[in-house]
Structure formats: structure tokens, C-alpha cells
């Protein structure tokens, strides 16, 4: 397959469905691997893309229905296989690469070609150019999960048995022989590139050269660096985003936002710049981000949104008006078993949590309503 560096922008594939009533019937399937799926229902085509204002779902015939058995799939690709040797780049220690290491500009390492593990990096010389030249094929570029956006000026109904998949994909690194460079200091220490201090004096690259210890009258010979076999592993990618935006919502379907954490992925994930393909630059030792779930329900009748069980009308507090509309009930399993780790819920009425939410590690929760009543605990290790 053709490959390209990350600097060559690739737009994700997009499927857009627009209409007054959109029905994904049972056994239908909409799939864009690692891409964007947009479903918008409106009575006025000129208003497409204008959602999020207060509305009465009973006042508009616009509706999106995802029937039981229907599948909407924007999960990431998991078919890419590359060698672990791709993690090792060759860098010539010349002027630009040594610009931030003045002590080395005329030292023994100048003009040597060094092999550096990009996962560990090095302060000895600048490897950004070599890293930027690494190329990926389209399958790897589509390994992060994509985005599913479902919007209506009326209702969105996702029936029990329907499936929405924003899972992250993965990249498989196959085992290979590697030979990273090591440097020898003036006093004979052998340092990996990740540990090489640019402020030390070096005698050369570990390999076939002799080092004279005049004080002791001996000569130490360094044999050529030996390559070794590095075992393969899997590196999981971030899951994607599901956004549902409508005055009236029913969400009883299955959300899948799984990620795969490889043997090296143990650290908390850091925030990256916006954009799906920036997930490709996540550090190899960070846990992939779970899916992001955004629910925006702006029902002018101030409908309650309940995460938990339907326990009937909850008594108003602090003179908050009680909605005459039945609450939107969201199963706790949507948040605790789907794999989501980023949760944003905006509701024009109250948000009520009446069952415990034990979220995945490093989760973030953002709840915005006229009142937020947390009647049971919310836990997330490291979140």
C-alpha cells in the first residue's frame, strides 16, 4: 500500500445522511472505518447543521430512528502490521542535529550516523526531521476510532438491539532485529542514546574502536555493537466520539467504545491537539483514550435526564420546576461497560444519577443541567 508522512494531511471518509425522517432499519449497516458518520433530521434543509437550540420534540416531525439490529460503525482499523524496526531511525550527527548541543559540534561523534529509538528519544541530538519522515499507510492512519454524530430538531430514537461502534483500532508491531547506537564517554562509560547527556565529552560510538587509558597503561577495545531481537507487540489507538443532539432522545441501544492496551501502554493518556489523526502521535507508553460520549438534550419542557433506573418523578429541590414529560433514562451500562472515558452531558432540565457509576480509569465527566443531583457515587481511578 502507498504510504505518506504525517505532514501529508488525509481527510477522513465521510457519510452524511440528511432528511426529515431518517430510519436505519433492522439489519442495515452504515460503516466508515475510522471516518465520520453524520445523520441529521430537519424539516428545513437550509437548517441542516443548525442544532442545539431549545425545542419541543412534539412540535417537529423530524426524527432519526435506529432500529434494533441496525449497526452504525466508525471503529478504527486493526489490520496494520509493521516491524518494530520502524521505531529506530538513523540520524547523521551534523550541524542542524547538533544545534542544541554545542559541546558536540566538533566532538568525536560529529558526522557519525546514530540509530535512535524514537519511543525513548534523546537529548543528545535533534531527531525531529527523522521522525517526521516516518510514513504510514492508509490503514494505520484510520486506526483511531472515528465520529458518529446524530442530530435532529425533533427526536432521536436508538432502539434496544441497535449498535453504535466507535472503538479504537490497533497497530501490530512484528518482532525484528534492531541495533540502536550507544555512546562511549571520555571515561569509558557506555550510554544508551536515551541517557546520553549532550554536556559530556565522548570518545566515540560503541563499536570497533580502541580507547587508551594512559594513566593505567592499558588499551580497552570496544567490539562492534551487536543487534538483538525485539519481540513484537500491539499498540492500541484511541476510541472515537459519539454525539447525540436533539430536544427528544431515546437511547436504549448498545454503545461500543473499546480500546486495546498493549504491553507498553500503562501511563495516563495526555491531551493531544484536536483532530483524529493527532492520536497517531500518542506516546507508545500511554493508555489509549476511551470513547467520548456527548449527549445534548435541550427540551424546552425541562425534561429530566436520569442515569440509572426509572424511579418515578423525583421531588423538586430549591423550587426547581418539575417537568410534565417522562424522563430520559440512560442505563448505567452505557457509561460503565461500553469503554467510554470522556463523558459530556448537557440537559435543559435536571440531571439525576441514582445508581453507582464505576467508570474506566482516567475518565472525565462533565455534567451541565439546571440541577445536577448525584444520589450515588461516581468513581474513576486516576480520573
LINTAKA-V559246 format. One record per backbone hydrogen bond with DSSP energy under -1.0 kcal/mol. CO is the residue of the C=O (numbers start at 0). NH is the residue of the N-H. E is the energy in kcal/mol with one decimal. If there is no record, write none. Layout:
BEGIN
CO:NH:E, CO:NH:E
END
This chain:
BEGIN
3:135:-2.6, 4:7:-1.7, 12:35:-2.9, 14:37:-3.0, 16:39:-2.9, 18:41:-1.8, 19:62:-2.2, 21:64:-3.0, 23:66:-2.6, 24:27:-2.3, 27:70:-2.0, 29:72:-3.3, 31:34:-2.0, 34:146:-2.1, 35:14:-2.3, 36:148:-2.9, 37:16:-3.1, 38:150:-3.0, 39:18:-1.8, 40:152:-1.7, 43:46:-2.7, 44:47:-1.5, 46:49:-2.8, 54:299:-2.4, 55:58:-2.0, 61:154:-2.0, 62:21:-2.6, 63:156:-3.1, 64:23:-3.0, 65:158:-2.6, 66:69:-2.2, 69:162:-2.4, 70:29:-2.5, 71:164:-2.8, 72:31:-2.5, 73:145:-3.2, 74:33:-1.7, 76:169:-1.5, 79:171:-2.7, 81:173:-3.0, 82:85:-1.9, 83:86:-1.9, 84:87:-1.7, 86:117:-3.0, 88:115:-2.7, 90:113:-3.1, 91:93:-1.8, 92:110:-3.8, 93:97:-2.0, 95:98:-1.2, 96:125:-2.7, 97:100:-2.0, 100:103:-1.9, 103:106:-1.3, 108:111:-2.3, 111:92:-3.0, 113:90:-3.0, 114:180:-2.4, 115:88:-2.4, 116:120:-2.5, 126:130:-2.4, 127:131:-2.7, 130:133:-1.6, 135:3:-1.9, 136:140:-2.0, 137:141:-1.2, 139:142:-1.9, 141:76:-2.1, 142:168:-3.0, 145:240:-2.1, 146:36:-2.9, 147:242:-2.8, 148:38:-2.9, 149:244:-2.4, 150:40:-2.2, 153:247:-1.6, 154:63:-1.9, 155:249:-2.6, 156:65:-2.9, 157:251:-3.0, 158:161:-2.2, 160:68:-1.1, 161:253:-3.6, 162:71:-2.7, 163:255:-2.8, 164:73:-3.1, 165:239:-3.4, 166:75:-2.8, 168:236:-2.6, 170:234:-2.7, 171:81:-2.4, 172:232:-1.7, 173:83:-2.4, 175:229:-2.9, 177:227:-2.6, 181:205:-3.2, 182:190:-3.1, 183:202:-3.1, 183:203:-1.2, 184:187:-2.0, 188:184:-2.6, 190:182:-2.6, 191:194:-1.2, 196:199:-1.7, 200:185:-2.4, 203:183:-2.8, 206:208:-1.7, 208:221:-2.9, 210:219:-3.3, 212:216:-1.4, 212:217:-1.5, 217:212:-3.2, 219:210:-3.4, 221:208:-1.2, 227:177:-2.9, 229:175:-1.7, 232:172:-3.4, 234:170:-2.2, 237:144:-2.9, 239:291:-2.6, 240:147:-2.9, 241:293:-3.1, 242:149:-3.0, 243:295:-2.8, 244:151:-2.1, 247:155:-2.1, 249:157:-3.2, 253:163:-2.8, 255:165:-3.1, 257:167:-2.6, 261:264:-1.1, 263:265:-1.2, 266:286:-3.2, 274:277:-1.1, 275:278:-1.6, 276:279:-1.5, 277:280:-1.9, 278:281:-1.3, 282:285:-2.0, 284:265:-1.9, 284:266:-3.1, 288:238:-2.9, 290:340:-2.5, 290:341:-1.9, 291:241:-3.0, 292:343:-2.9, 293:243:-2.7, 294:345:-2.8, 295:245:-2.1, 296:347:-2.3, 297:54:-1.9, 298:301:-2.2, 303:327:-2.8, 304:351:-2.9, 305:329:-3.3, 306:353:-1.7, 316:319:-1.4, 327:305:-3.4, 329:307:-2.1, 330:333:-1.5, 331:334:-1.4, 331:335:-1.9, 332:336:-2.1, 337:256:-3.0, 340:363:-2.8, 341:292:-3.0, 342:365:-2.6, 343:294:-2.5, 344:367:-2.9, 345:296:-2.6, 348:369:-2.1, 349:304:-2.4, 350:372:-3.2, 351:306:-3.0, 352:374:-2.6, 356:378:-2.8, 363:342:-2.5, 365:344:-2.6, 367:346:-2.8, 370:350:-2.7, 372:352:-2.8, 376:356:-2.7, 378:358:-2.9, 379:382:-2.3, 380:361:-2.9
END
